[in-house]
Amino acid sequence: MLGIMEIRDAVLVAEDRGYDLVEVAPNEIPPTCKLLDYGKFKYIQQKKAHKQKKPVTRRKEIKLRPKTDEHDLTVKLNHGRRFIEKGHKVQVTMVFRGREAVHLDLGKAVLDRFAESLGDISKIESPPTREGRNRMHMVLTKK
């Protein structure tokens, strides 16, 4: 603690001791500065920022077909609920085979029902969209 001093005097003291003068609280009156090694200071700040990164959210995929049975749909709903509760995004993919591709409305109805069943904990990030001739998908995220 060197007390309140002029900027020129503080810079001279820092140079004499072999340190840098770093302003750590510019909004205070008077502004607060420290004598420290600036390279080491930046390194420590970078390490702190690296530790505070958010955990990675992954995208999990659940595949369905228009003729998916009721029990199988319930199992897939439970998987989707578990994924969303863990914070992952869930991509629900509707796969059409053969002549099922003609009945896109059936697949969309299943996707809408899936989203409605998970509506209490999730929201639709991207609505059901057609991808190619044989697929339709939507993405759900946590509310």
Long-range contacts (C-beta under 8 A, 24 or more apart in sequence): 4-30, 55-87, 57-87, 57-88, 57-89, 58-88, 58-89, 59-88, 59-89, 59-90, 59-91, 59-139, 60-88, 60-89, 60-90, 60-91, 61-90, 61-91, 61-92, 61-93, 62-90, 62-91, 62-92, 62-93, 63-93, 63-94, 63-95, 64-92, 64-93, 64-94, 64-95, 64-107, 64-110, 64-111, 64-114, 65-94, 65-95, 65-96, 65-97, 65-100, 65-107, 66-94, 66-96, 66-100, 66-103, 66-106, 66-107, 66-110, 67-100, 68-110, 73-110, 73-113, 73-114, 76-114, 77-114, 77-117, 77-118, 80-114, 80-118, 80-122, 80-140, 81-118, 81-121, 84-118, 84-121, 84-122, 84-140, 84-141, 84-142, 85-121, 85-142, 87-142, 89-125, 89-139, 89-140, 89-141, 90-122, 90-139, 90-140, 90-141, 91-137, 91-138, 91-139, 91-140, 92-137, 92-138, 92-139, 92-140, 93-135, 93-136, 93-137, 94-128, 94-135, 94-136, 94-137, 95-134, 95-135, 96-133, 96-134, 96-135, 96-136, 97-134, 101-133, 101-134, 104-130, 104-136, 107-136, 108-136, 111-136, 111-138, 115-140
